[in-house]
Amino acid sequence: MRSAIAWIALASTAAALTACAERLSPPTPPLLQGATASSGRGGGCPPHPFEVSARLPDAHAVQVEARLARDFPAGTPEEALRAALMRQGFQPETSCDNDPTIHRARFRQDGGGLFGPYPAFSTIAWKVDGEGRILWTQADLMYIGP
């Protein structure tokens, strides 16, 4: 009987904390929906030789990168990708200071709660040729939780 009461109390507390969670804002864009987090060095820019993080492998959000490759394959005009990202709530970032042909956009959510949902943070990077066509795309994704 005690374990049943303890379980009810725990479930009630969890439900109350979940109910207190804020909605994610802005909403999760289609590009990121259902994707798993990546690990490694994010940001999309090549590391500077003096950076401690230069020894880490690049982060790759595999599902997001597959979607980018499908919708914006190599040779696609950069503007098509940039416009799609802006429509989904990404914000433009500066080009990489050590490679100005690599462009980036970031997405950051606020809200969520202790038991989720957790806000997402993602950087999409792409390299362009002299005509403004995409050579490759890269994505990192993390969820900011407790």
Backbone as CSV, one residue per row, in Angstrom:
resi,resn,N_x,N_y,N_z,CA_x,CA_y,CA_z,C_x,C_y,C_z
1,MET,0.820,-1.202,0.000,0.000,0.000,0.000,0.860,1.260,0.000
2,ARG,1.952,1.233,0.797,2.832,2.394,0.849,3.470,2.668,-0.507
3,SER,3.867,1.605,-1.203,4.502,1.804,-2.505,3.505,2.382,-3.506
4,ALA,2.239,1.996,-3.402,1.217,2.554,-4.290,1.035,4.041,-4.013
5,ILE,1.030,4.425,-2.754,0.884,5.839,-2.385,2.100,6.624,-2.856
6,ALA,3.294,6.057,-2.654,4.516,6.721,-3.106,4.501,6.886,-4.622
7,TRP,4.069,5.848,-5.336,4.006,5.913,-6.799,3.019,6.996,-7.252
8,ILE,1.877,7.081,-6.603,0.881,8.104,-6.942,1.445,9.496,-6.682
9,ALA,2.139,9.656,-5.564,2.734,10.956,-5.238,3.790,11.338,-6.271
10,LEU,4.630,10.386,-6.657,5.668,10.639,-7.655,5.043,10.983,-9.002
11,ALA,4.044,10.227,-9.419,3.371,10.480,-10.690,2.682,11.846,-10.674
12,SER,2.071,12.200,-9.555,1.403,13.497,-9.436,2.407,14.636,-9.521
13,THR,3.542,14.473,-8.862,4.588,15.495,-8.905,5.123,15.648,-10.320
14,ALA,5.401,14.535,-10.985,5.896,14.577,-12.361,4.882,15.236,-13.283
15,ALA,3.619,14.901,-13.113,2.569,15.503,-13.940,2.480,17.008,-13.691
16,ALA,2.596,17.411,-12.434,2.534,18.838,-12.107,3.717,19.586,-12.711
17,LEU,4.905,19.004,-12.606,6.088,19.652,-13.179,6.001,19.716,-14.696
18,THR,5.500,18.676,-15.319,5.345,18.663,-16.770,4.318,19.698,-17.192
19,ALA,3.238,19.810,-16.436,2.192,20.788,-16.756,2.726,22.210,-16.652
20,CYS,3.742,22.412,-15.817,4.329,23.737,-15.643,5.316,24.089,-16.755
21,ALA,5.641,23.138,-17.594,6.597,23.400,-18.662,6.038,24.437,-19.625
22,GLU,6.905,25.328,-20.049,6.514,26.331,-21.029,6.509,25.710,-22.417
23,ARG,5.674,26.235,-23.282,5.697,25.798,-24.676,7.024,26.202,-25.294
24,LEU,7.471,25.396,-26.247,8.686,25.737,-26.958,8.410,26.899,-27.901
25,SER,9.307,27.852,-27.920,9.140,29.019,-28.771,10.475,29.398,-29.395
26,PRO,10.514,29.573,-30.683,9.481,29.313,-31.673,9.244,27.810,-31.818
27,PRO,8.195,27.422,-32.545,7.929,25.995,-32.744,9.100,25.303,-33.447
28,THR,9.232,24.016,-33.201,10.305,23.245,-33.842,10.064,23.211,-35.354
29,PRO,11.059,23.627,-36.150,10.870,23.632,-37.601,10.841,22.211,-38.169
30,PRO,10.175,22.021,-39.301,10.108,20.697,-39.922,11.488,20.066,-40.136
31,LEU,12.474,20.868,-40.460,13.817,20.334,-40.701,14.365,19.592,-39.485
32,LEU,13.993,20.028,-38.280,14.532,19.440,-37.054,13.601,18.440,-36.381
33,GLN,12.346,18.394,-36.784,11.376,17.542,-36.097,11.785,16.074,-36.134
34,GLY,11.780,15.461,-34.957,12.076,14.042,-34.832,13.541,13.678,-34.966
35,ALA,14.409,14.661,-35.113,15.840,14.379,-35.276,16.509,14.209,-33.921
36,THR,17.520,13.372,-33.882,18.262,13.155,-32.643,19.442,14.106,-32.570
37,ALA,19.873,14.357,-31.349,20.989,15.259,-31.110,22.281,14.675,-31.659
38,SER,23.222,15.550,-31.894,24.533,15.133,-32.387,25.573,15.457,-31.326
39,SER,26.709,14.827,-31.433,27.779,15.135,-30.486,29.023,15.524,-31.271
40,GLY,29.859,16.296,-30.642,31.080,16.754,-31.282,31.131,18.262,-31.311
41,ARG,32.035,18.776,-32.109,32.254,20.212,-32.233,31.248,20.772,-33.226
42,GLY,30.423,21.705,-32.791,29.397,22.273,-33.649,29.798,23.622,-34.203
43,GLY,28.895,24.225,-34.933,29.110,25.568,-35.444,29.384,25.645,-36.926
44,GLY,29.875,24.563,-37.527,30.058,24.518,-38.968,31.350,25.078,-39.511
45,CYS,32.096,25.824,-38.716,33.351,26.405,-39.204,34.529,25.479,-38.919
46,PRO,35.515,25.488,-39.797,36.715,24.715,-39.491,37.390,25.291,-38.239
47,PRO,37.952,24.453,-37.419,38.573,24.965,-36.188,39.859,25.737,-36.487
48,HIS,40.125,26.701,-35.641,41.421,27.367,-35.673,42.416,26.409,-35.016
49,PRO,43.640,26.382,-35.468,44.611,25.415,-34.928,44.810,25.518,-33.421
50,PHE,44.617,26.686,-32.839,44.861,26.888,-31.413,43.666,26.533,-30.539
51,GLU,42.515,26.222,-31.125,41.327,25.902,-30.343,41.451,24.535,-29.690
52,VAL,41.072,24.465,-28.431,41.057,23.188,-27.724,40.077,22.234,-28.408
53,SER,38.948,22.771,-28.886,37.932,21.932,-29.513,38.367,21.405,-30.882
54,ALA,39.511,21.854,-31.388,39.977,21.392,-32.706,40.192,19.884,-32.716
55,ARG,40.401,19.299,-31.551,40.620,17.850,-31.479,39.324,17.055,-31.500
56,LEU,38.198,17.714,-31.328,36.909,17.028,-31.343,36.457,16.809,-32.783
57,PRO,35.762,15.715,-33.045,35.190,15.545,-34.389,34.012,16.500,-34.570
58,ASP,33.711,16.820,-35.812,32.551,17.661,-36.097,31.274,16.940,-35.694
59,ALA,30.315,17.705,-35.196,28.998,17.158,-34.881,28.212,17.013,-36.179
60,HIS,27.472,15.922,-36.300,26.635,15.690,-37.474,25.272,15.182,-37.035
61,ALA,24.231,15.987,-37.252,22.858,15.553,-37.003,22.432,14.801,-38.267
62,VAL,22.568,13.487,-38.227,22.433,12.640,-39.408,21.084,12.810,-40.110
63,GLN,19.984,12.810,-39.353,18.667,12.935,-39.990,18.506,14.296,-40.663
64,VAL,18.999,15.335,-40.012,18.893,16.681,-40.576,19.758,16.779,-41.831
65,GLU,20.958,16.228,-41.782,21.831,16.281,-42.954,21.239,15.501,-44.128
66,ALA,20.559,14.398,-43.848,19.910,13.638,-44.929,18.789,14.465,-45.563
67,ARG,18.034,15.179,-44.741,16.963,16.035,-45.272,17.543,17.167,-46.116
68,LEU,18.633,17.764,-45.644,19.271,18.833,-46.405,19.794,18.311,-47.744
69,ALA,20.434,17.148,-47.737,20.970,16.567,-48.973,19.857,16.244,-49.961
70,ARG,18.713,15.803,-49.442,17.570,15.484,-50.303,16.958,16.749,-50.908
71,ASP,16.750,17.772,-50.076,16.046,18.971,-50.520,16.944,20.025,-51.165
72,PHE,18.234,20.012,-50.810,19.179,21.009,-51.318,20.501,20.327,-51.694
73,PRO,20.475,19.477,-52.705,21.693,18.755,-53.082,22.765,19.706,-53.616
74,ALA,23.975,19.204,-53.707,25.079,19.982,-54.278,24.642,20.534,-55.620
75,GLY,24.961,21.798,-55.859,24.581,22.466,-57.097,23.347,23.336,-56.969
76,THR,22.597,23.186,-55.864,21.416,24.011,-55.627,21.858,25.443,-55.342
77,PRO,21.146,26.444,-55.876,21.479,27.829,-55.522,21.348,28.051,-54.012
78,GLU,22.337,28.698,-53.450,22.365,28.966,-52.011,21.092,29.667,-51.534
79,GLU,20.566,30.563,-52.329,19.400,31.347,-51.908,18.195,30.457,-51.596
80,ALA,18.059,29.332,-52.277,16.937,28.424,-51.995,17.044,27.870,-50.573
81,LEU,18.237,27.469,-50.180,18.445,26.961,-48.819,18.264,28.075,-47.803
82,ARG,18.874,29.206,-48.054,18.789,30.332,-47.111,17.322,30.728,-46.881
83,ALA,16.549,30.848,-47.952,15.137,31.241,-47.834,14.341,30.200,-47.052
84,ALA,14.588,28.912,-47.316,13.870,27.850,-46.596,14.200,27.890,-45.107
85,LEU,15.451,28.103,-44.770,15.842,28.166,-43.361,15.203,29.366,-42.667
86,MET,15.175,30.518,-43.316,14.576,31.709,-42.706,13.074,31.503,-42.489
87,ARG,12.399,30.849,-43.444,10.964,30.577,-43.276,10.706,29.670,-42.078
88,GLN,11.674,28.806,-41.742,11.494,27.870,-40.629,11.986,28.421,-39.287
89,GLY,12.409,29.670,-39.264,12.794,30.294,-37.995,14.281,30.343,-37.716
90,PHE,15.105,29.930,-38.657,16.552,30.060,-38.490,16.944,31.519,-38.703
91,GLN,18.019,31.913,-38.061,18.541,33.272,-38.197,19.910,33.210,-38.868
92,PRO,20.186,34.140,-39.786,21.498,34.115,-40.459,22.620,34.425,-39.475
93,GLU,23.734,33.780,-39.679,24.951,34.007,-38.900,26.023,34.515,-39.852
94,THR,27.079,35.031,-39.312,28.187,35.467,-40.159,28.865,34.253,-40.790
95,SER,29.522,34.492,-41.904,30.323,33.433,-42.519,31.487,33.105,-41.595
96,CYS,32.094,31.960,-41.814,33.242,31.570,-40.998,34.392,32.535,-41.254
97,ASP,35.027,33.014,-40.193,36.131,33.957,-40.385,37.353,33.304,-41.026
98,ASN,37.477,31.988,-40.887,38.619,31.304,-41.491,38.256,30.610,-42.810
99,ASP,37.020,30.783,-43.281,36.608,30.320,-44.607,35.307,31.035,-44.976
100,PRO,35.407,32.192,-45.642,34.212,32.975,-45.946,33.256,32.327,-46.943
101,THR,33.616,31.189,-47.521,32.693,30.487,-48.418,31.753,29.567,-47.646
102,ILE,31.940,29.461,-46.337,31.042,28.669,-45.487,30.087,29.632,-44.797
103,HIS,28.806,29.452,-45.072,27.755,30.289,-44.525,26.972,29.480,-43.492
104,ARG,26.301,30.199,-42.569,25.619,29.504,-41.479,24.305,30.175,-41.114
105,ALA,23.438,29.367,-40.512,22.193,29.873,-39.926,21.958,29.086,-38.641
106,ARG,21.394,29.754,-37.637,21.157,29.112,-36.339,19.693,29.170,-35.960
107,PHE,19.313,28.142,-35.209,17.969,28.074,-34.643,18.114,27.851,-33.153
108,ARG,17.357,28.614,-32.377,17.388,28.457,-30.920,15.980,28.598,-30.373
109,GLN,15.598,27.636,-29.542,14.291,27.668,-28.887,14.442,28.021,-27.422
110,ASP,13.361,28.525,-26.877,13.237,28.754,-25.441,12.043,27.958,-24.954
111,GLY,11.930,27.813,-23.649,10.784,27.132,-23.057,11.123,25.722,-22.638
112,GLY,10.097,24.889,-22.587,10.284,23.514,-22.145,10.223,23.415,-20.637
113,GLY,10.592,22.266,-20.129,10.535,22.060,-18.693,11.472,20.959,-18.247
114,LEU,11.437,20.672,-16.962,12.329,19.693,-16.355,12.205,18.323,-17.011
115,PHE,10.982,17.920,-17.342,10.768,16.612,-17.954,10.484,16.723,-19.448
116,GLY,10.818,17.847,-20.043,10.630,18.046,-21.472,9.325,18.760,-21.752
117,PRO,9.100,19.128,-22.958,10.050,18.991,-24.053,11.250,19.905,-23.831
118,TYR,12.360,19.545,-24.438,13.581,20.324,-24.281,13.794,21.206,-25.492
119,PRO,14.222,22.445,-25.287,14.457,23.340,-26.407,15.642,22.886,-27.260
120,ALA,15.533,23.146,-28.548,16.552,22.744,-29.515,17.457,23.921,-29.862
121,PHE,18.701,23.591,-30.185,19.680,24.557,-30.672,20.392,23.882,-31.839
122,SER,20.392,24.527,-32.998,20.967,23.906,-34.187,21.705,24.936,-35.039
123,THR,22.774,24.487,-35.667,23.480,25.296,-36.656,23.509,24.520,-37.956
124,ILE,23.110,25.172,-39.033,23.209,24.617,-40.368,24.328,25.386,-41.063
125,ALA,25.258,24.672,-41.642,26.357,25.304,-42.378,26.362,24.774,-43.805
126,TRP,26.776,25.608,-44.726,26.897,25.178,-46.114,28.030,25.941,-46.777
127,LYS,28.691,25.266,-47.681,29.800,25.861,-48.428,29.316,26.132,-49.839
128,VAL,29.694,27.311,-50.371,29.264,27.682,-51.719,30.465,27.869,-52.637
129,ASP,30.209,27.673,-53.932,31.245,27.926,-54.932,31.164,29.388,-55.379
130,GLY,31.954,29.759,-56.368,31.997,31.136,-56.852,30.699,31.617,-57.467
131,GLU,29.825,30.710,-57.884,28.531,31.089,-58.454,27.392,31.059,-57.435
132,GLY,27.715,30.826,-56.171,26.689,30.799,-55.134,25.895,29.504,-55.092
133,ARG,26.491,28.426,-55.575,25.829,27.118,-55.544,26.416,26.295,-54.396
134,ILE,25.543,25.514,-53.787,25.929,24.714,-52.621,26.889,23.601,-53.029
135,LEU,27.987,23.482,-52.274,28.930,22.370,-52.447,28.623,21.259,-51.445
136,TRP,28.301,21.630,-50.197,27.927,20.664,-49.167,27.150,21.371,-48.072
137,THR,26.439,20.593,-47.283,25.728,21.109,-46.115,26.117,20.270,-44.905
138,GLN,26.000,20.870,-43.742,26.312,20.192,-42.483,25.353,20.714,-41.426
139,ALA,24.974,19.855,-40.488,24.059,20.255,-39.420,24.507,19.698,-38.085
140,ASP,24.342,20.500,-37.050,24.480,20.006,-35.682,23.199,20.339,-34.938
141,LEU,22.911,19.558,-33.917,21.669,19.723,-33.161,21.892,19.285,-31.736
142,MET,21.418,20.102,-30.811,21.441,19.674,-29.406,20.148,20.124,-28.751
143,TYR,19.784,19.393,-27.717,18.623,19.725,-26.919,19.127,20.181,-25.564
144,ILE,18.628,21.292,-25.099,19.113,21.888,-23.863,18.188,21.451,-22.741
145,GLY,18.622,20.469,-21.969,17.824,19.947,-20.877,18.568,20.052,-19.567
146,PRO,17.928,19.579,-18.515,18.556,19.656,-17.195,19.778,18.771,-17.075
